Amino acid sequence: MKDNRFKLTATVAVALLAVGVGFGAASQRFRAEGNQASRAGGDSESKNPLHLDIPRLLANVIDRWQQQDGLTADIQWQIDLFGQTIRGTGEYTQTGRGRSQRHGLSLQGDATAASIQLQQAVLSSAPVLWTQWRTNIDESASMIRLNEIASAEPNMPRAGIAHLIWRLQQTYDLDQVRHYQQSDKQFLLLQGTKKGGVTHDTPILPFLGTEAGGISILLDASTGFPHRLQWEKLNGKRRDPIVTVDLLHVTGKVSENPELLQPKTIVPDAKDQTETYRLAVTTGAGGRY
């Protein structure tokens, strides 16, 4: 029983991190667009008291970080699920601009008894997105041949913070924004609910009884940098956090850790998820995080 409980916890943690941080892929499709999805919040005035053009704001944020050649941040992550809390740290970096942009990501759990590690990179030797995760129970690796899906969605950023924000915009109706102040810093808090009409071809987490129906993004008011991403379960008007990711100590340079962008350990039999990813990012296919 103890082993089963640990395996479930470790698998959920790694899977949610891969999906939540924004670099996983799943095969989903839209059935019918509409207003079927329930929404948290009040009327349009209370949702957007600043009267901001949210799609334009997000377009500017995506363009800003697609042009950022050099960025590194420390990561603190937390998962609250099944009455348990799992925490960890990590590092993120990106380099290049536009379609030549690459990113590297490394995550690890704090608990030594439940070892969790995830590494991901857009390899410099070839346009391949490589992901590997390990626990002391199991390990897995996957690859996505980015060149083969580049034409699926011409406006999709290929990597980095820009790709993450773009994917979230496709997944959630981000229709709430307000000012948020923390110490002497000014932020914009964007919130949204999952778009309606989305269904899984294959459940990404078939044993998971809760879904992230809501998202909160804490943007720096001056730079548009997403310092916090929080995936949430909606309970009426209440938003209960499931996955929280904080990006801290942000610098405008590439990490000195070469393995973030060019890992030394490559798994030769990594699962090819190119077709799954292609379905997830194609317009109308309903790819989501």
Secondary structure, 3 states (H helix, E strand, C coil): CHHHHHHHHHHHHHHHHHHHCCCCCCCEEECCCCCCCCCCCCCHHHHCCCCCCHHHHHHHHHHHHHCCCCEEEEEEEEEEECCEEEEEEEEEEEECCHHHCEEEEEEEECCHHHCEEEEEEECCCCCEEEEEEEECCCEEEEEEEHHHHCCCCCCCCCCHHHHHHHHHHHHEEEEEEEEEEECCEEEEEEEEEECCCEEECCCCCCCCCCCCCEEEEEEECCCCCEEEEEEEEEECCEEEEEEEEEEEEEECCCCCCHHHCCCCCCCCCCEECHHHHHHHHCCCCCCCC
